[in-house]
Each structure stands twice: as structure tokens, then as C-alpha cells.
Amino acid sequence: MKNSSQDVLEAAVSWLAQGFAVELVTVLRTWGSSPRPPGSIAAIREDGVMAGSVSGGCIETQLSEQFKVQSVPQVHTHRIDDQEAKRFGLACGGELELLFETLTNESGVSQVLELLAKRERVVRQLTTDTQIVQVNVAAEDDVFDWQAPTLTQVFGPSWQLLIVGAGELSRYTARFAQALDFEVIVVEPRPKFFASWDIDEVPIVSISPDDAVLQYASDKHSAVLALSHDPNIDDLALMEALPSHAFHVGALGSTRNYEKRCKRLLGLDVPQESIERLKGPVGLSIGARGSAEIAVSIVAELIQVRQPFL
């Protein structure tokens, strides 16, 4: 499963190759109850076929009819009033500032995809008055920005998720997290579980979990989920993850097991203030049953915890 932006860009390149005119629509700013944040993109083909969304999927085609195939990129502010919101199925009105950009083979989209295929984080910069596009590997501090006439887009994984354990729950969690633009890596030192991993787009490593945390998930854009249900494996990861800068550390298990785990970690010289960061049982309390529902609760919690860091 690719992230949503990559799907949009791949669709745009495919349509260009087929000879269609294609517009890339980017959310620049929002006010009120806009359903999509700044930086969201959609691609609209000349016949109205659309990939992605900038407004919940309802007004893109309407707007495209007004601004289709412009010689230069166009900025447009569109307001969704309460009456339109009801018609479009939105909770309430809002306002969007959108950039409409007619894509060409020189728009750098193929170059962005090539770098994403190498698991690079990519920055694409468009100067709207000259239509010059530059594509480079993104620096750590590169973020989406609109300072007319310059649009700076960042594609690729801004967030890293390390999952400990390669069981069924990890499969669902990995796929859901990928759709939310997490770069997911699984660590599994147990040979039988390692051999059963079958999600090609999610890499799996067999190193020690503590080494995996140090290598892949110790900065402020990282989260660690201990889902192996084996304390000998999970605790190794938690020993390194809890004192790290990772924004979220969670572990599978009951409340009773959580208390036992905290005592073990304290005995392993993990500082008390670090242990207090551990979320256990991991996931939001939504009455989840079965691996898929539990994975939904875990990923929903990731969204909630990540929000202040956006």
C-alpha cells in the first residue's frame, strides 16, 4: 500500500503518458472546517477522472471546469458554505485556497516518483510565475510551504514507524499506517515469524529489537510499537525506545501485563520518567476485537498522538 500522494502522482504520470491533459491541484491554505490539510493534492484528467482529494472529493471536478489547462498555474480561493456542505456531505462549511497547475513532462513528477521508489523524502519546488520546477532529496527541516510565487511540496515519509513482531496484528497495523504516510519497518528476530512475512512493500529486519530502535526509530518523527507479545523481544525494544526522542511508544498486552512490564523495565535501569511514557495497553479504547479492529485502534491512537507534532 502506497501513501495517498504517491498514488496521485503515479496516476498523473500514467495519464500524461496516455496523452491526456492533467492538472495537479494543491491545497495552499484552509479556513474553517476544511476536510483536507494544506499540502493535500489531487490530479484531475481532462475528462474529469480524478485521483486524490483536496475537499473530500466533491468540488474538484467543478473547479477544474473553471480553471482547466491554464498556461500558467492559477491560485483560486473557494468557499464551501453551509448549504454546499450539506450537499457535499461535509460536516460544515469552510474555505480553501487552491493552486491549479497544468502538468507537463517537465513538471518533475516522474523524478519525484523515482526518488520515492528509492525510499527518499523529496522536495519539489515550483516557481509559479516562471513555471520552473526543481526536485531534490529533502532536507530534514523541509516542510510544505506557500510563499507566492514559490510552492514547496514535500513528498515521502515524514514519519517512521517501527513495529516489533511480525504477527497478524502487525500486518494490519503496517498497512493502515502506510496509508497515513508512515514509513513502516518491522523487526522480527524469530526465524519462523520472519519467514512468514509477506508484505513486500514493508521491509522486515531480523536484527535485535534494541538495535532496530537505534537504527530506525529514535528521533522525534518516530514511533515504536511492541506487538510481538513476547516480553523477551518487546522489552529489548522498549529499553531503547522509552528514553529516546520517539514521539510515541506503545506495547500490546493487558493492564496487568503492563504493570509487570513496567516493573521489569525499572529493574533493567530504564528511568521511571521514561517508563511513564509507555502507552499500554496500546490503542484507543473502542471496544476492538480481532486483529483488524485492534490495528484500527492502534493507528487511530497514532493519529491522535502525532497531531501536536504536525
Wavefront OBJ file of the C-alpha trace (Angstrom):
o trace
v 0.000 0.000 0.000
v 1.455 3.359 -1.064
v 0.682 6.647 0.613
v -2.042 8.807 -0.916
v 0.267 11.382 -2.527
v 2.273 8.712 -4.321
v -0.925 7.220 -5.738
v -1.936 10.643 -7.078
v 1.429 11.303 -8.706
v 1.525 7.853 -10.302
v -1.930 8.407 -11.777
v -0.863 11.793 -13.163
v 2.237 10.345 -14.860
v 0.201 7.490 -16.342
v -2.391 9.893 -17.747
v 0.275 12.144 -19.254
v 1.825 9.100 -20.938
v -1.592 8.307 -22.442
v -1.807 11.796 -23.922
v -4.311 13.358 -21.528
v -4.071 16.895 -20.184
v -3.686 16.732 -16.401
v -3.999 19.304 -13.654
v -2.399 18.957 -10.254
v -4.454 20.717 -7.570
v -2.739 21.580 -4.285
v -4.333 22.888 -1.090
v -2.401 26.049 -0.178
v -4.362 27.323 2.804
v -7.592 26.475 4.604
v -10.040 28.284 6.846
v -12.924 26.924 8.847
v -13.791 23.251 8.581
v -11.820 22.196 5.532
v -11.645 18.379 5.308
v -8.111 18.266 3.859
v -4.976 19.986 5.240
v -2.531 22.251 3.345
v -0.271 20.225 1.068
v -3.007 17.776 0.070
v -3.102 17.094 -3.663
v -5.413 15.755 -6.343
v -4.870 15.083 -10.037
v -7.678 15.796 -12.494
v -7.696 14.412 -16.014
v -9.210 16.462 -18.822
v -12.248 14.165 -18.988
v -12.986 14.657 -15.277
v -11.428 11.464 -13.909
v -9.790 12.265 -10.581
v -7.176 10.800 -8.244
v -6.806 12.054 -4.695
v -8.817 14.735 -2.960
v -8.500 18.337 -1.823
v -12.010 18.788 -0.447
v -13.349 15.369 0.432
v -13.728 14.524 -3.260
v -16.679 16.752 -4.082
v -15.681 20.075 -5.649
v -12.525 19.187 -7.605
v -14.228 18.497 -10.920
v -16.420 21.586 -10.605
v -13.367 23.773 -10.033
v -11.393 22.080 -12.770
v -14.016 23.045 -15.324
v -13.313 26.679 -14.494
v -9.518 26.519 -14.459
v -8.694 23.671 -16.852
v -5.402 23.721 -18.780
v -4.096 27.150 -17.889
v -0.914 28.483 -19.471
v 0.380 29.386 -16.009
v -0.524 27.983 -12.574
v -3.615 29.615 -11.102
v -4.420 30.280 -7.448
v -8.095 30.200 -6.551
v -9.950 30.627 -3.265
v -13.147 28.611 -2.964
v -15.639 28.871 -0.126
v -17.907 25.997 0.868
v -20.967 27.492 2.543
v -23.274 25.526 4.855
v -25.740 24.750 2.056
v -22.989 23.355 -0.169
v -21.545 21.485 2.788
v -24.818 19.610 3.268
v -24.995 18.803 -0.442
v -21.396 17.568 -0.442
v -21.849 15.561 2.763
v -19.442 17.707 4.791
v -19.969 18.478 8.461
v -19.919 22.255 7.962
v -18.577 24.948 5.685
v -15.007 26.028 5.095
v -12.722 27.831 2.714
v -9.880 26.546 0.566
v -7.108 28.282 -1.345
v -6.043 26.014 -4.173
v -3.291 26.056 -6.781
v -4.146 24.626 -10.203
v -1.077 23.541 -12.147
v -1.188 22.042 -15.626
v 1.369 19.246 -15.652
v 3.826 18.501 -18.436
v 6.672 16.042 -18.818
v 8.901 18.810 -17.436
v 6.923 19.157 -14.217
v 9.281 16.873 -12.315
v 6.606 14.401 -11.189
v 8.417 11.385 -12.691
v 11.594 12.474 -10.919
v 9.697 12.682 -7.630
v 8.411 9.133 -8.124
v 11.882 7.821 -8.966
v 13.226 9.185 -5.688
v 10.234 7.888 -3.730
v 10.893 4.432 -5.166
v 14.312 4.643 -3.505
v 12.576 5.479 -0.204
v 13.865 9.040 -0.301
v 11.982 12.009 1.109
v 11.584 14.500 -1.743
v 11.093 18.252 -2.063
v 9.521 19.704 -5.214
v 9.661 23.452 -5.633
v 7.552 25.280 -8.219
v 8.000 28.962 -9.035
v 4.598 29.822 -10.426
v 5.492 32.941 -12.405
v 8.352 31.292 -14.308
v 6.984 27.698 -14.117
v 10.451 26.464 -13.167
v 10.391 23.193 -11.214
v 13.212 21.848 -9.067
v 13.221 18.386 -7.485
v 15.729 17.320 -4.829
v 16.140 14.989 -1.889
v 14.530 16.805 1.035
v 16.468 18.093 3.997
v 15.226 17.138 7.464
v 13.682 20.570 8.043
v 11.964 20.880 4.639
v 8.181 21.246 5.026
v 5.240 22.213 2.848
v 5.187 25.974 2.267
v 3.456 28.539 0.067
v 5.101 31.936 -0.242
v 3.895 33.322 -3.552
v 5.210 32.794 -6.151
v 7.019 29.765 -4.676
v 5.311 26.484 -3.783
v 7.334 23.972 -1.775
v 5.923 20.443 -1.646
v 7.406 17.605 0.373
v 6.664 14.004 -0.569
v 7.622 10.785 1.099
v 7.638 9.502 4.628
v 7.895 12.248 7.188
v 7.050 9.732 9.893
v 8.724 6.446 10.793
v 7.036 3.512 12.496
v 8.955 0.542 13.864
v 6.786 -2.482 14.615
v 8.227 -5.212 16.813
v 6.910 -8.632 15.822
v 5.610 -9.982 12.512
v 2.266 -11.485 13.502
v -1.208 -10.894 12.078
v -1.773 -7.732 14.127
v 1.454 -6.276 12.772
v 0.285 -6.955 9.204
v -2.889 -4.930 9.618
v -1.143 -2.185 11.574
v 1.590 -1.858 8.956
v -0.860 -1.493 6.071
v -3.057 1.048 7.855
v -0.032 3.095 8.944
v 1.386 3.149 5.419
v -1.819 4.729 4.169
v -1.229 7.515 6.700
v 2.225 8.307 5.276
v 4.259 6.370 7.822
v 7.396 4.658 6.608
v 6.972 1.265 8.279
v 9.710 -1.200 9.227
v 9.168 -4.486 11.056
v 11.782 -6.120 13.251
v 11.415 -9.834 13.902
v 14.290 -11.902 15.333
v 12.247 -15.134 15.449
v 13.035 -17.141 12.282
v 9.579 -18.682 11.797
v 7.758 -15.356 12.098
v 10.379 -13.645 9.929
v 9.928 -16.221 7.167
v 6.135 -15.797 7.170
v 6.190 -12.030 6.497
v 4.557 -11.475 3.092
v 4.104 -7.702 2.653
v 6.713 -6.855 0.048
v 6.440 -3.086 0.412
v 7.093 -3.218 4.173
v 10.703 -4.201 4.878
v 11.485 -6.613 7.678
v 14.793 -6.986 9.506
v 15.976 -9.765 11.801
v 18.359 -7.779 13.996
v 17.958 -7.392 17.738
v 14.980 -5.111 18.553
v 17.105 -2.707 20.601
v 19.460 -2.249 17.648
v 16.470 -1.725 15.373
v 15.225 1.134 17.565
v 18.624 2.820 17.480
v 18.876 2.426 13.714
v 15.341 3.219 12.597
v 13.197 4.872 15.254
v 14.903 7.050 17.820
v 14.121 10.581 16.584
v 11.122 12.841 17.178
v 9.378 11.711 13.970
v 9.431 8.057 15.011
v 7.042 5.746 16.850
v 7.681 2.275 18.234
v 5.014 -0.391 18.716
v 5.918 -3.559 20.603
v 3.433 -6.076 19.219
v 5.245 -9.413 19.426
v 3.527 -10.364 22.708
v 6.864 -11.872 23.763
v 8.400 -9.909 26.673
v 11.899 -11.109 25.800
v 11.556 -9.362 22.431
v 9.306 -6.413 23.243
v 11.277 -5.350 26.317
v 14.506 -5.136 24.311
v 12.887 -2.584 22.031
v 11.261 -0.678 24.886
v 14.549 -0.331 26.768
v 15.879 1.842 23.925
v 12.647 3.411 22.717
v 11.387 4.830 26.017
v 14.435 7.031 26.791
v 14.644 8.101 23.113
v 13.043 11.057 21.322
v 10.379 8.846 19.696
v 7.048 10.681 19.907
v 5.058 7.538 20.754
v 5.922 4.182 22.337
v 3.235 1.565 22.847
v 3.066 -2.092 23.819
v 0.479 -4.823 23.383
v -0.891 -6.508 26.469
v -3.410 -6.277 29.272
v -3.356 -3.756 32.107
v -1.978 -6.449 34.404
v 0.813 -7.286 31.964
v 1.529 -3.567 31.607
v 2.194 -3.290 35.335
v 4.527 -6.298 35.224
v 6.338 -4.842 32.233
v 6.909 -1.518 33.987
v 8.477 -3.328 36.953
v 10.741 -5.306 34.627
v 11.859 -2.186 32.789
v 12.585 -0.406 36.053
v 14.734 -3.368 37.059
v 16.576 -3.010 33.742
v 17.596 0.553 34.705
v 15.093 2.311 32.464
v 14.374 5.652 34.180
v 10.972 5.983 35.816
v 10.167 9.142 33.842
v 10.846 7.237 30.631
v 8.675 4.290 31.688
v 5.803 6.706 32.301
v 5.817 7.460 28.563
v 4.823 3.890 27.726
v 1.265 3.530 26.411
v -0.128 0.200 27.455
v -2.372 -1.354 26.518
v -1.643 0.297 23.186
v -4.534 1.694 21.141
v -7.663 3.718 21.766
v -10.451 2.129 23.766
v -13.048 1.490 21.064
v -14.166 -1.989 22.024
v -11.948 -3.526 19.358
v -11.979 -7.274 18.824
v -9.861 -9.224 16.396
v -6.591 -8.184 14.799
v -8.015 -5.787 12.220
v -10.089 -3.824 14.746
v -7.229 -3.688 17.238
v -4.969 -2.386 14.464
v -7.528 0.353 13.748
v -7.438 1.384 17.409
v -3.621 1.414 17.400
v -3.362 3.517 14.259
v -6.111 5.866 15.444
v -4.031 6.477 18.552
v -1.006 7.194 16.352
v -3.028 9.872 14.569
v -4.122 11.377 17.879
v -0.654 11.419 19.412
v 1.015 12.689 16.232
v -1.298 15.690 15.861
v 0.650 18.132 18.110
v 3.828 17.414 16.126
v 2.329 18.295 12.724
l 1 2 3 4 5 6 7 8 9 10 11 12 13 14 15 16 17 18 19 20 21 22 23 24 25 26 27 28 29 30 31 32 33 34 35 36 37 38 39 40 41 42 43 44 45 46 47 48 49 50 51 52 53 54 55 56 57 58 59 60 61 62 63 64 65 66 67 68 69 70 71 72 73 74 75 76 77 78 79 80 81 82 83 84 85 86 87 88 89 90 91 92 93 94 95 96 97 98 99 100 101 102 103 104 105 106 107 108 109 110 111 112 113 114 115 116 117 118 119 120 121 122 123 124 125 126 127 128 129 130 131 132 133 134 135 136 137 138 139 140 141 142 143 144 145 146 147 148 149 150 151 152 153 154 155 156 157 158 159 160 161 162 163 164 165 166 167 168 169 170 171 172 173 174 175 176 177 178 179 180 181 182 183 184 185 186 187 188 189 190 191 192 193 194 195 196 197 198 199 200 201 202 203 204 205 206 207 208 209 210 211 212 213 214 215 216 217 218 219 220 221 222 223 224 225 226 227 228 229 230 231 232 233 234 235 236 237 238 239 240 241 242 243 244 245 246 247 248 249 250 251 252 253 254 255 256 257 258 259 260 261 262 263 264 265 266 267 268 269 270 271 272 273 274 275 276 277 278 279 280 281 282 283 284 285 286 287 288 289 290 291 292 293 294 295 296 297 298 299 300 301 302 303 304 305 306 307 308 309 310
